[in-house]
Amino acid sequence: MSPMIARSDDDIRRCLPAMLALRGHLTPEQAFEQIRFQQDNERFVLAFIPAEDPAEPAPAVVGYRLMNFLYCGKTIYIDDLSTLPSARGKGYASALVDFVVDQARQLGCQCISLDSGQNPARYDAHRLYLNKGFNITSHHFKLDL
């Protein structure tokens, strides 16, 4: 269960079903175009757990980017962590978080951060983050325009 980084269009397309399980407001083509844009312009990395059958979609994905903030320094920000509903409970998300932690250490980051929705559908994810040592340190505010 070694994560891989999605580099090719085919890799990205294998990741879309798991990504859309979290980002259902996007069409597959919108998600593909957005991921490609972010990879090309925003230091975005998409990593995934490969399916046993390469023709099958990836069961779990994580999207993250390297950033620098005044408040915490060099960080990896996790945009997305998602598992296909049929693949949940198999340790895929945990393996992806461990992968990101390893990447952050290799890059000399001071921290890893993420935002997570505050609703019952996200409670399993919250348990994972807390079990991995993440702390709840702030509120996230958003103004829709």
TORPA-350233 format. One record per residue (C-alpha): residue in three letters; x, y, z. Coordinates in pm, whole numbers, plus 32768, in hexadecimal, padded with zeros to 4 digits. Example, Ala and Ser with C-alpha at 12.3 -4.5 7.8 and 13.67 -1.06 7.14 Angstrom:
2
REC   residu   east   north     up
REC      Ala   84CE    7E3E   830C
REC      Ser   8557    7F96   82CA
END
This chain:
145
REC   residu   east   north     up
REC      Met   8000    8000   8000
REC      Ser   810B    80F8   7F97
REC      Pro   8080    8248   7F27
REC      Met   80E1    82CD   7DD2
REC      Ile   80E6    842F   7D4C
REC      Ala   7FFA    8470   7C28
REC      Arg   80D0    84FE   7B12
REC      Ser   801E    8496   79D2
REC      Asp   7EC2    84E6   7953
REC      Asp   7E6C    8374   797B
REC      Asp   7EDB    837D   7AE8
REC      Ile   7E02    84AE   7B28
REC      Arg   7CD6    840E   7A81
REC      Arg   7D03    82D6   7B5D
REC      Cys   7CF0    83C0   7C8B
REC      Leu   7BB2    8476   7C25
REC      Pro   7AAB    8385   7CB3
REC      Ala   7B46    8399   7E10
REC      Met   7B76    8512   7DF3
REC      Leu   7A0E    8543   7D84
REC      Ala   7994    847C   7EB1
REC      Leu   7A05    85B0   7F77
REC      Arg   79DB    86BF   7E6F
REC      Gly   788D    865B   7DDA
REC      His   7841    87BC   7D68
REC      Leu   793F    878E   7C4D
REC      Thr   7918    86CA   7B0C
REC      Pro   7A34    85DB   7AB8
REC      Glu   7AAF    86C9   79A8
REC      Gln   7AA4    87F8   7A92
REC      Ala   7B67    8737   7B99
REC      Phe   7C65    86C2   7A97
REC      Glu   7C9C    8823   7A12
REC      Gln   7CB6    88B5   7B71
REC      Ile   7DB1    87AD   7BE0
REC      Arg   7E86    87E7   7AA9
REC      Phe   7E7A    8961   7ADF
REC      Gln   7EDE    893E   7C4C
REC      Gln   7FF9    884F   7BF3
REC      Asp   807C    8942   7AEE
REC      Asn   8052    8A82   7BBA
REC      Glu   802C    8A42   7D2E
REC      Arg   8123    8932   7D95
REC      Phe   7FFF    8840   7DB8
REC      Val   804A    86CE   7DDE
REC      Leu   7F49    85BC   7DB2
REC      Ala   7FA6    846F   7E4E
REC      Phe   7EDB    8331   7E4D
REC      Ile   7EC9    81CA   7EBC
REC      Pro   7ED4    80FD   7D7D
REC      Ala   7DC6    7FFB   7D44
REC      Glu   7E34    7E90   7D29
REC      Asp   7DB0    7E92   7BC5
REC      Pro   7E49    7FBF   7B0E
REC      Ala   7D0A    7FDF   7A40
REC      Glu   7C43    8025   7B7E
REC      Pro   7C2D    817C   7C24
REC      Ala   7D0E    81D3   7D47
REC      Pro   7C5A    8184   7E8E
REC      Ala   7CE5    82B8   7F42
REC      Val   7D8F    8402   7EEF
REC      Val   7E33    8528   7F9B
REC      Gly   7E70    867C   7F01
REC      Tyr   7F66    8766   7FA9
REC      Arg   804C    888A   7F65
REC      Leu   8189    891B   7FF0
REC      Met   814E    8A78   807E
REC      Asn   81EE    8B79   8160
REC      Phe   812C    8C3B   8267
REC      Leu   81A4    8D4B   8352
REC      Tyr   80F4    8CA5   8475
REC      Cys   8196    8B4F   8451
REC      Gly   82A2    8B4F   8344
REC      Lys   82CD    8A43   823D
REC      Thr   81A2    895C   823C
REC      Ile   80EC    885A   8173
REC      Tyr   7F7D    88B4   8158
REC      Ile   7E94    878E   8115
REC      Asp   7D7D    87FD   802D
REC      Asp   7CD1    86AF   8003
REC      Leu   7CDA    8556   80A0
REC      Ser   7BD2    846C   801C
REC      Thr   7B86    82FA   8007
REC      Leu   7A82    824F   7F30
REC      Pro   795C    81ED   800E
REC      Ser   7990    807D   7FB7
REC      Ala   7AFF    8090   8024
REC      Arg   7AD6    813B   8175
REC      Gly   7B58    8096   82B1
REC      Lys   7C7F    7FED   8205
REC      Gly   7D91    80DD   827A
REC      Tyr   7DBC    8194   8130
REC      Ala   7D87    82F2   81BF
REC      Ser   7E74    82A3   82DE
REC      Ala   7F80    8233   81E7
REC      Leu   7F53    8372   811E
REC      Val   7F73    844D   8254
REC      Asp   80B0    8392   82B2
REC      Phe   8132    83CD   8150
REC      Val   80F0    8543   816B
REC      Val   819A    8552   82C1
REC      Asp   82CB    84A8   822A
REC      Gln   82CA    859D   8106
REC      Ala   82B1    86C5   81F6
REC      Arg   83D8    8648   82C0
REC      Gln   84A9    8614   8187
REC      Leu   8459    8776   8114
REC      Gly   84B3    880E   8266
REC      Cys   8354    8887   82B6
REC      Gln   82FB    890E   840C
REC      Cys   8195    8889   83FD
REC      Ile   807A    87F1   8338
REC      Ser   7F26    8897   833A
REC      Leu   7DCC    885A   82AE
REC      Asp   7C64    88C7   82CE
REC      Ser   7B4A    87CE   82FA
REC      Gly   79D3    8801   82E9
REC      Gln   791A    8805   8431
REC      Asn   7803    8709   8407
REC      Pro   77BC    859F   8466
REC      Ala   782D    8520   8311
REC      Arg   798E    8597   8365
REC      Tyr   79AB    8505   84C5
REC      Asp   7A6D    83D1   8453
REC      Ala   7B65    84B9   83A6
REC      His   7B81    858B   84E2
REC      Arg   7BD0    8454   85AF
REC      Leu   7CE0    83F8   84B8
REC      Tyr   7D7E    8554   84CC
REC      Leu   7D76    8556   8646
REC      Asn   7E04    83F4   8658
REC      Lys   7F1F    8465   8572
REC      Gly   7F77    8580   8662
REC      Phe   7EC9    86A6   85BA
REC      Asn   7E38    87AE   86A1
REC      Ile   7D0E    8892   866D
REC      Thr   7DB5    89E8   8677
REC      Ser   7CC9    8ADE   85CF
REC      His   7B7C    8B26   852B
REC      His   7B70    8B4B   83B2
REC      Phe   7AA3    8C70   8331
REC      Lys   7A21    8C90   81CE
REC      Leu   796C    8DA3   8112
REC      Asp   78BB    8D2C   7FD8
REC      Leu   78BD    8E31   7EC2
END
